[in-house]
Amino acid sequence: MHIALHILIFWALAFTSLGLAILLLNIFWNLIEQDLDLKDLSREAIIASGASMIEAIGLTLLIPLGARGLQAMLIPFLIVGLIYKISHLEDWSHYEIICLLLFQLIIVAIGASLFLGNFTATFGILITFAIVLAIIVAFVRGL
């Protein structure tokens, strides 16, 4: 398969996972009665498309390296965090960036386990993530 097609497929998957992560993060932030301070939809889409392109290129270049390449995906992930920090410099603290990256990581893990047919892992990830989020919501609302 041509490398441009690989980048395009990974870009679409990264954009989808990043968009879903932002949506879920916004819902979570509303549950803990905080405001996420997102830009308008078109600006957020532009930010997400650029950030997901970085992830797609990184994944395309690092997949041939195998397990070491997946470990090296930390670098594009951190670049995405930096892009979002710069884009929302006055609005977001480091908590939003960390949560965004964790939400995207969980979404990708769920998608990968579904793609590989490992439904037990998918269910385990979903249950664990839901329990952790419920504990955080209960703790924050209790304060």
N, C-alpha and C positions, 0 to 999 in steps of 0.2 A: 504494500500500500504506500502511496506517495506521502512524503513527510508533511506536505501542506494539508492533506486530508486528515492526518493524525492530529495536527495542531487544531484544525477546525472542529473536529469531534471533541477533543479535550477542552477546547475553549467553550463549546456549548455546554458540556458537562460542568465545567468550573463556574460558568456564569449562572447556570441553574442552581448549583449548590450554594453559591454565594448569595444569590437573590433569595433563596429559601432561608438561608441563615439570617439574613437581614430581617426578613419577615418574622421569623420565629423569635429573633432577638427583640424586635419591637413589641411583639405580644408578651414576651417574658418581662420586658421592662414595664409594660402597662400593668402586669400582674403585681409587680412589686411597687407600683404607684410611682414610677419615675418616668421622665420624658427622655426619649432617645435622641431627640433633636436631629431628625433626618432632613436632608435637603429635599428639594422637590424631586418628583419622580424621574424627570429627564436627567438631572444632574447626578442622582444616585445611580441611574442606569449607565451613565458615562463612566463614573468611577468604578462601578462593578465590571464593566466591559474591559477597561484597562487593567484592572487588578486580575481578572480572570485570564486575560491574555498572558500575563506574566506567569501565572500558574500553569497554563497550557504549554507554553514554550518550555518552562522548567521541566514539566512532566515528560514532554517529548524528548528532551535532551537527556533526561536522567533515567528513563525506563530501561535503556539498554545496559545500564550498570547493575541491574538487579536490585537486591536488597540494599546495597550501599546507595544506589540511586534514590530509593525511597527515603532513606535516612537524610539524604542531601536535599530532599524537598522542603526541609526546614528553611532553607535560604529563600526560595520563592514565597513561602508562607510568611516569613518575616518581612519581606518586601511588601507583600499585600497589607500586612499590619501597618507598616510605615506609610503606605499610600493612604490608608484610611485615617491614620493619625494626622497626617498633613491636611487631608481633605476636610476633616472635622476638628481642626486644631483648637478652636475656641469652645466647641460644644462637647467633645468627648474626652473622658479621662482614659487612663490605661485599662480600666475595668471593661469598658465597652469594646475595646480592641481585643482583649484577651477572650471575652465572651464570644465575640464574633468569630474569631478563629477556632475556638472550641466548638461552637455550634456547627461551623462548616466541617470541621474534622469529624464530628459525630454523624452528620448527614452523609459525608463521603463513606464513612465506615458502614453505615446502614445500607447505602446503595451498593457498595462492593460486596457485602455479605449476601444481599438479595441477588445480585448478579451471579455470584458463585453458588447460589442455591443453599447457603448455610442459614436456614431459617431459625435454628436454635440461637446462633450468634446474633442474628437480627433482633430476635425477641429479647435476648439478654441485654443487648445494648439499649434498646428502647425502654425496657423496664428500669434499668439502672439509671439512665438519663432522666427519666420521669421522676424517679424517687429523689434523685439529687436536686432537681429543680423544685420539687414540692417542698423539700426541706429548706431550701434557700428562701422560697416564697414565705413559708411559715415563719422562719426566723426573722426575715426583714419586716414582715407585717406585725410580728410580735413586739418589735422594738417600738 
